[in-house]
């Protein structure tokens, strides 16, 4: 449960840095995950948006 809670509340940047190494891949995933959310990858809670 702690990992799931972190995924929902953490910034997308933290989650992407944890799982991926290359900046190009992280940027691609962040762009696809944050389009329309009016938030940046460092905003708390944007990790949840990546799950959609």
C-alpha positions in Angstrom: 0.0 0.0 0.0 2.8 2.6 0.7 4.0 2.2 -2.9 0.5 2.8 -4.3 0.0 5.8 -2.0 3.3 7.3 -3.3 2.2 6.7 -6.9 -1.0 8.7 -6.3 0.5 11.6 -4.4 4.1 11.9 -5.8 5.1 14.2 -8.7 5.3 12.5 -12.0 9.0 13.5 -12.2 9.8 11.4 -9.1 8.1 8.3 -10.5 9.6 8.6 -13.9 13.1 9.1 -12.5 12.6 6.0 -10.3 11.6 3.7 -13.2 13.4 5.1 -16.3 16.9 6.3 -17.2 16.8 8.2 -20.5 15.5 11.8 -20.5 13.9 11.3 -23.9 11.7 8.4 -22.7 10.8 10.3 -19.5 9.9 13.4 -21.5 7.7 11.4 -23.8 5.9 9.6 -21.0 5.4 12.9 -19.1 4.0 14.7 -22.1 1.5 11.9 -22.8 0.5 11.6 -19.2 0.2 15.3 -18.4 -1.5 16.7 -21.5 -4.7 18.5 -20.4 -3.9 18.4 -16.7 -2.6 22.0 -16.6 0.2 20.8 -14.3 3.9 20.4 -14.6 5.8 17.1 -13.9 7.0 18.5 -10.5 3.5 19.2 -9.2 2.4 16.9 -6.4 -0.3 14.4 -7.4 0.7 14.3 -11.1 1.9 10.7 -10.6 -1.8 9.8 -10.5 -2.3 11.4 -13.9 0.4 9.0 -15.4 -1.8 6.1 -14.4 -4.6 7.1 -16.8 
